Amino acid sequence: MSQWYKLQQLDSKFLEQVHQLYDDSFPMEIRQYLAVWLEGQDWEHAAIDYSLATLLFQNLLSQLDDQYSRFTQENNFLLQHNIRKSKRNLQNTFEEDPLYMAMMISRCLSDERKILSAAELADKMQVGSTQNTVMVVRQKELDGKVKSVKDSVTEIEQFIKNLEDAQDEYDFKFKTLQVREHEPNGMTTEESTKEKMQLHTMYLQLDIMRQDVVNKITSLLYITELTQNALINEDLVEWKRRQQIACIGGPPNTCLDQLQSWFTTIAESLQQVRQQLKKLEELEQKYTYDTDPITQHKKTLHDRTLALFKQLIQCSFVVERQPCMPTHPQRPLVLKTGVQFTVKLRLLVKLQELNYKLKVQVVFDKDVNEKNTVKGFRKFNILGTNTKVMNMEESNGSLSAEFRHLQLKEQKNVSRTNEGPLIVTEELHSLCFETTLEQGGIIIDLETTSLPIVVISNVSQLPSGWASILWYNMLSNEPKNLSFFLSPPCARWSQLSEVLSWQFSSMTKRGLNADQLNMLGEKLLGANAGTDDGISWGRFCKENMNDKNFPFWLWIEGILELIKKHLLCLWNDGSIVGFISKDRERALLKDKESGTFLLRFSESSRDGAITFTWVERPPEGIQERLLEDEPYYHSVEPYTKKELAAITVPDIIRTYKVMAAENIPENPLKFLYPNIQKDQAFGKYYSRPKEPSEPMDVDGDRKGYIKTELISVSEVHASSKLHVPENLLPMSPEEFDEFSRVVSPAEIMMYSDCQP
């Protein structure tokens, strides 16, 4: 079952998140047409390999041509048109930059997997369903408030029309009375008095209507302000927090469509109120009086409406997609000098009249005090096109601008010192985006800022830079707090454990379970640490672990790289226990059948390594006579990425041998923990037999090679805990005869060799 098919079975709230992943750059219809083919390509590798990205780009165009041919055979003119248009857009967008296309598709597929994981988790957890219920209730509540604002505007619109009709009628009758009073044989005194009484009654009604419309607009603006404040101070803030979480590997619940709908409705309502106030001014110019409510309140109402509109527009300018290098789509906010990065802006107020009206400029470290207050703080210039015009996207109608070809270059500073309080990867910077809206005589300056970024000059600094991004976004939501690492706060283990699990689930299909997290918690805090104990920044990333010569985070990062490059399928299958203490390991294997093994990560390798431990029991005949019943536990020397580049873990397990009695190699690995047959667990990953090489003819002139295969062989010596014959002596002759009857001479020799 394809990933795309699984996504289509999800609830609407998750489908909305999927919809957010695709825009005009890479439309959802291509994802639909080429679902199986897209999921079968290595886009992550292509995002860092220009040749592969170019090849996949050409293959993608070929796939679209094939799809076009199918639509032609079906005589489906509309789909033919759409597929041709999509192909042209892809060529215009990615022909000069196939790496960006590969990065975008890789990121979309990764985010889809996270959405699927979040949906599965929501199905399993009752708490999740409660939270979802709260979100649904909250959404319905805001829907109701926004609809109330819109309905009130419509109601006032009709009321103003009624007011206009009443004023026109009053004006007509007033002027008619004036004319008739000046006619020679016009009106009698009685008739004149009666008409004036009617006019006075109409005047009083007109005054009441004017007072009512002013009160209605005042009330509307009050409700609008409450609703707008809720959108800005609660829902938008919550979205920004969700974006932070998504940036560090958490659930990608960052869809802006609902917020855009609410913001746009409020903006349209305020625009309509401004037009209504103009209409009231026109009515005032036609007729007014000393106590006219319009005259008394028009300025206050106009100023308040304009202030609300300005606030809404300014807050609707957001960074939809944070700065990210296409070469490292899962490590946003870490930028390397000289490497292109992308960033996307969006205006949540979708007004057609703003299309192609807003020109956005990007500025690096605007108004950053740290440039003057932090010793050694670096300065950078932005290279590439630093201005972009916002336009409506066809896919969802959003008003956005995407910068795709920006780079950073450090300014030369001969007086700069390396003795500052912050190391390079702790130094936080920001990108500021500015534009100006000019509409209907008003000018509104818009500005938004990216989340803090870390700028590195060497890819080897990426792990430490990413650690800074994790720590900041886990503990802070203030984008201008660039001095964060001058005094970084501690994190609670309950916070950090969740973020650590996200590092695995964002790159794979599995996060960390409770047992794995407990082991990591003990590494950081000790066996007796509580879940809310504080962990310092130094302990996490800078100080060496216990007796090791590397810090905790670099060890985790090494394991993540090892999984990503060599162990992904095994990790996704759940075949790797991974993080487990030796005591826990032995407890799991103690009662298992001989030959049961598990896979775990080495604790002594900074760059990541994996090993396996198996349990071995003595033959039954000997076991009955042993004074202790403890089995042996054997752990093989860990395999690093160097060894795994030559042979895969499944093939290592398939061919692994130990030197047993009489130097006969045997494979001791039989069952993957808890009791899965080895071949059942790993058979699908075994290397397929290659085409047979030319047979060797030793008697003729033909030349060939004997097929070879890499295997791992170990010798088991003193580490075994089996009791050797000396442990069983002294024996009587009768006892030794019985012992010899049960145990063969070869077995006696083998166990003698195992003696310490």
Beta strands, then each sheet from edge to edge (+ up, - down):
strand 1: 317-324
strand 2: 334-336
strand 3: 341-347
strand 4: 359-364
strand 5: 380-383
strand 6: 387-389
strand 7: 391-392
strand 8: 399-410
strand 9: 428-429
strand 10: 431-439
strand 11: 442-449
strand 12: 453-456
strand 13: 491-492
strand 14: 534-535
strand 15: 576-578
strand 16: 596-601
strand 17: 609-616
strand 18: 632-635
strand 19: 639-640
strand 20: 657-659
strand 21: 665-666
strand 22: 671-672
strand 23: 676-677
strand 24: 713-715
sheet 1: 1+ 3- 8+ 5-
sheet 2: 1+ 3- 8+ 7-
sheet 3: 2+ 12+ 9-
sheet 4: 6+ 4- 10+ 11-
sheet 5: 13+ 14-
sheet 6: 15+ 16+ 17- 18+
sheet 7: 15+ 16+ 22+ 23-
sheet 8: 15+ 16+ 17- 19+
sheet 9: 21+ 20- 24-
end
